[in-house]
Amino acid sequence: MDELGLAFWLSALITGLVFGYVIQRGGFCLTRAISNVVLMGDASIMRAYVLALLVAVVGVQLLVTFGLVEVPVRPFRWLANIAGGLIFGVGMVLAGGCSGSTWYRVGEGAVGAWVILIGFALGATTANVGALARVREWLQASEIRPGGAPPTLPSLLGLPAWPVIAVLAVAGAVWLARGPREGEHGKWAWPLTGAAVGLLIAGGWWSSTLGGRPVGITFAVNTGHMLTYPLVGYPNQATWSMVLLIGVPVGALIGALSKGDFRWKLPPGWSLVKIFGGGLLMGAAALVADGCNITQGLTNSATLSAGSLLAFASMGVGAWLTLWALYLRKG
């Protein structure tokens, strides 16, 4: 193995391993974050998510400012961002977990997580190169490129990046500081979880350059590739993002074993169809929306891409509407 090959494998595996350990120890999951807010009024995990995004935004901008990474901006495919985001939110609730948490739950011994991932991979492949590819392409054709480039929040406002980041940081800090003291629950406190995840999201942009072009930490297209690669050889070689996925459950397993969280957990038989369907929706919707709650919600929202922020917001709306329909709707 040449030096480039070694850097490729080690950077992906180590990034995935550390990320898996951190999100397992922090119980980091967008589905839980939204469900806890809507159903219990508990915003602890949501605070970790918001802090992670703020830290990642600052980290990515520092990387760009110092010329360490040339970070690409996701397209503003507004129709696909909205439609894919809404459906992804529905799938999250049905599956009982988001893309990142499903991967770390594999390391905790959750057999149901495999069911969700199989559904996710099938959905992603169907929307990428299968029967839903034409639908995805039609939705993604509605792209807005003011000035000939994908817009970011600062470019839409006509402002430099740092003043916009400063306003977001102050607003976020005020909201985070108003939160009540977090109770004991066996996981990391939300400030540690949020800061660690945010640093890793920013660092993922740099570490992925060791495997070629910068892609950051993602869980959407690569999850589909993990199914199609061994079956049909597509893509024709392992990618950095695919290798990253191998490290995530391993890191989560280390975290689970260190605190006695590992145990084999079988889902109730009646729930298999629901969680598989949730995974199927998440996979297909992630390809339509250009990413999942990690890919779009953190990694690419950290670039302040308008499309990524819209997709992330749509995921939250889709999850909220599903929770309302399932648990809060009267009669």
Stockholm file with secondary structure:
# STOCKHOLM 1.0

chainA/1-331         MDELGLAFWLSALITGLVFGYVIQRGGFCLTRAISNVVLMGDASIMRAYVLALLVAVVGVQLLVTFGLVEVPVRPFRWLANIAGGLIFGVGMVLAGGCSGSTWYRVGEGAVGAWVILIGFALGATTANVGALARVREWLQASEIRPGGAPPTLPSLLGLPAWPVIAVLAVAGAVWLARGPREGEHGKWAWPLTGAAVGLLIAGGWWSSTLGGRPVGITFAVNTGHMLTYPLVGYPNQATWSMVLLIGVPVGALIGALSKGDFRWKLPPGWSLVKIFGGGLLMGAAALVADGCNITQGLTNSATLSAGSLLAFASMGVGAWLTLWALYLRKG
#=GR chainA/1-331 SS CCHHHHHHHHHHHHHHHHHHHHHHHHTCCHHHHHHIIIIICCCHHHHHHHHHHHHHHHHHHHHHHTTSCCCCCCCBCHHHHHHHHHHHHHHHHHHTSCHHHHHHHHHTTBHHHHHHHHHHHHHHHHHHHSTTHHHHHHHHTCCBCGGGSCCBHHHHHTCCHHHHHHHHHHHHHHHHHTSCCCCCCSSCCHHHHHHHHHHHHHHHHHHGGGGSSCCCSCCSHHHHHHHHHHHHCCSSSCCHHHHHHHHHHHHHHHHHHHTTCCCCBCCCGGGHHHHHHHHHHHHHHHHHTTSCTTIIIIIIGGGTBHHHHHHHHHHHHHHHHHHIIIIICCC
#=GC SS_cons         CCHHHHHHHHHHHHHHHHHHHHHHHHTCCHHHHHHIIIIICCCHHHHHHHHHHHHHHHHHHHHHHTTSCCCCCCCBCHHHHHHHHHHHHHHHHHHTSCHHHHHHHHHTTBHHHHHHHHHHHHHHHHHHHSTTHHHHHHHHTCCBCGGGSCCBHHHHHTCCHHHHHHHHHHHHHHHHHTSCCCCCCSSCCHHHHHHHHHHHHHHHHHHGGGGSSCCCSCCSHHHHHHHHHHHHCCSSSCCHHHHHHHHHHHHHHHHHHHTTCCCCBCCCGGGHHHHHHHHHHHHHHHHHTTSCTTIIIIIIGGGTBHHHHHHHHHHHHHHHHHHIIIIICCC
//
